[in-house]
């Protein structure tokens, strides 16, 4: 949800967190204040809930004139069956309050309409190409493979990424693991672990690797493949309904079927040995990222919030 006394794009913006941690700023440089510990005396023109657990605050605080719910995923499936949070998350997709629904993917837009009869405006996700600049790779030597994701989240399916990379010849392939939360499990073969990397330094991790292996089962919009594309690398990705938003098999990425790690291993060997395929995927990936630059999307997104 939002909070500050900082002006951004001509408006006062504030970011509130729903935990009690004191944090100086978020990745965009905006101060972050804990909602439950902050006395709020201001009135806000707009409030945006960005996780199911923030919807109740947005709905029932009298300090917000207009209320929005940015649906970023089917968060019900963040939790295993039997967890009561599934019911609580699901209920937010059918709010009877004056919420305006916005979502970041066509997949989310579809199930909100079909299952919950909610019409959601579409705000495409973008990338800051000033941060994620292209860097040429040399595929003639040892190949560096990046795995990204929280090993503790079942839907991120990080275990499968390491089932894949563990099969690669260590003399030919080096494996880096990037995770903000979650540590490598004992059976993961990891040459370098990148933990809690600041946002402004994440691009360097992508630029340093040739390939990304991403095995998530549930994504509304998967950023890591786009970030790898923007830097001129290649993504090998488990196909799911969410990442179909922008991934095109053998055009801007290589897709494999989740649960079949041997397919991904074969694709890694294929892309390393086929320069023509590499060049096509890299060029198309760069074009995909360029079309998603925030500078291209910003005007239309701001209109969704009447800004």
N, C-alpha and C positions, 0 to 999 in steps of 0.2 A: 504494500500500500504506500501512499506517498507522504513526504514531509521536508521542508526547509524555509529558511528566510533568505534564500539565494535566488537570484533571477536567472532563468534559463529560457532562451528564445523569447524574451519579452514577457515572461510570466513568473510569478513567485511560485516555486515548487518546493514541496516538503515531502520527505520520505519517512514513513513510520515503519518500524519493524514490529512484529508480533511477539518476539522473544524479549527478554529483559537485558540483552547484551548491549553494552555501550560501544558504539562504533563511530569513529570519526567521520568517515565518508564511505559512499558506495563506489563502484567502479567508474561512475560518471563524474565523481567529484562532489556529489551532493551529500550534505550531512545526513546522518540517519539517527532518528530518535526512537527509543522504545515507547510504544503506544501506552502501555500500562503504567509507565513511570513518568509520563510527561503530562503536565497540566496544560491543556489546550484551551486558550481563550479566544482564538481566532475563528472566523467562519470562512469556509472554503467554497469556491465556485464549483469545483469538481473533485470527486474522490474516485480512485480506481482501485478496486480489489484485484489482486494478482495471484491469489491462492485461495482455495475453497475456505480455508480457516479464517480469511480476512473478510469474507462476505458479510458476516453478521455485524461486524463493526461498521462497515459502510452502510448497511441497510438501516441500522438503528441509532446512529448518531445524528443528532439534530444539527450538527455543524456543517453538513454537506448539502449544497443546493442541488447538484446533479450527481448521480451515482452511476458508475460503470463497473462492469465485471469483465476483466480481460481473461478469457478462458484460454489457458496455455496447453492443456492436455486433459485427457480423461483421467482425472486424479483419483477417481474411485479405484482404479487398478494399481495405484501406488501401494495398496495394502492387500494382504492376503485375505482370502475368504474367512469369515468369522470375526474379522477385526471390525469393531463398531464404527471406525472412521470411514469405512466404505459407505455406510448409510448416510453419514453426515456430509461427506463430499458429494454424493449423488444428489442430495436434496438441494444443493446450491444451483444445480442446473435447471431447476424448476421454481425459482424464487417468484413469489407473488408480489414482491415489493417493486418499487419503481426503478428497477435496474435496467440499464442499457447494456446489452451483451455485445462484446467485441471479441474476436478470436484471431489467432495468428496463423491458422491453417484451414484449407478447404475441408480437410478431414473432420476437424472439430466443428466447422460450420455445418457439415452434413449431419453428424449425429445429434447436434443440438436441435436441428429442425425436425429430424425424423423421430427421435426418441423422446424429446422434451418439448416439442412445439415452440421452440425459442428461435426467433430470427436474429442472427448475430451478424453484425457488420464485419467485414474482412479487413484486417490490418496486416499485410504481409511482413514477415520478419526481414530484417536487413543486416548488413555488415558494414563496418567502417573500414573501407579499403585503405585509408591512410595508416591504419594500424597493421592490417594484414596485407603487406606488400608481397609481390611476386619475387621468388628467388629460384634461379635455375638449379636443377639437380643433375648430378653425374651418376648414371646408373651402371658405370663400368666397374665399380669397385664394390665394397661392402655396402649392403642396403640397410638403411635404418628404418625400422617399423615402429610406428607410434600406436599405442593402445590408450584410449581415453574413457574415463567413466568411474563411478563409485562402485567399488567391489562389493559393498554392503547392500546395494539396491538390486533386488532380484530382477527387476525389469530392465536394468542396464546390461545384464547378461555378460558381464566382464569376464566371467569364467570361460565362456566360449571363445572369447578373443585370445585367451592364453592357451586354450586347447589348440588353437590354430598356430599361434606363434611358437609354442613349445615344439612343434613339429618341424620348424625351420632349422636349417643347418647353422649352428652358431658361428661357424667360420665365414659364412656368407651374409648372415643377417644379424643385426644388432637390434635389441628391443628396448624401447623407452616406454615408460608408463606415466601418464599424466592424470592426476586425480586431485581434486580439491578436498574431497572427503573419501575415506576408505584407503586402506593400505594394501600392499601386495600380500597375497596369501603365500604360504610357505612353498607351494608347488609351482608358483609362477616363476618363469625364467625372465628376470628383469635385469638389464644391463645398467639402466639408469632410471631412478624413480624421481619424478618431478611432483612435489607435493605443495599445495596451497600457493601456486604460482600467481603473483599479482596479474591482474587483467592486462596491464600494459606490456607484460613480458610473455604472455601466452603465445603470441604470434611467432616469437623466436623458436619455441618448441616445434611448431608446425614447419617452419622454414628449415629446421635442422634435420627433418625426417623426409624420406622419400615417399613412404606409404602410411596411410592410416587404416587400421582395422577397427571397425565399429560394429558391435553385435547387438545393440539394443533391441528388445522385443517391443517396447512401447515408446513411441516418440510422436509428439504432435508436429514438431519441427526440429530436426537434429542439426545443431550448429556445427559440430566438429567437421562433418564432411564439407560444408561450405567454407569453413575456415581453411581446410586443407586445399580445396580448389583455389581459393583466392591467392594462396601463396605459391601455386604452381605445382602442388603435389597431387597424389592420386589416392582416392578413397576406395576401400573395399568394405562394403556395407551389407549388413543383413537387411533384406527388404522388409518394410512394414508399412502399414496404412498411412502413418504420419509422414515418413520421409519421402513418400511418393510425391509429395508437394513439389519437389524440385529435382530429384534424382532420376536420371535416365541411364539405364543399363547399357554399357559399352559406348555411351556417348560422353557423359561427363563423370562417370564412375563405373565401378564394377559391383554388381549386386550378386549376393549368394543367398541361399535359403537357410534361414535360422535352423539350427539343429543338424546341419550338414557341414561341419567344419572342414571336411576334406575338399568340399567345393572351393572354399576360400583359399585353402593351401594351393590348390591347382591354379586359381586365378592369380595368386601372388607370383608363382613361377612363370605363368604366361606373360604377365605384364612386364616382368623383369627381362624377358627374352624377346619381346616384340616392340621394337622402337616405333613402328608405324602406329600401333594401337596406343602406345603411350602418348605420342604427339597429338593424336586426335582427342584423347580424353583430357589431356592438359589444356589444350586450346578451348575445348568446349566448357571445361570447368572454369576457366578464367572468364569466359563470356557469361556464364551463369552467375558468377560472383559480381561481375560488373552491373548486371541487371538488378542485383539486390543491394546495391550501394545505398546507404541511408540518404545520400543526397538526391537520389532518384525517387525515393519513396516518401520522403518526409512530408511534402506538401499534402499528399492524399491522406496520410495517416493523421496529421493534425486536424484535417477537416472532420474526421470521425468523432473527434472530441470537441468539435465546435470551437477550435482555437484559431 
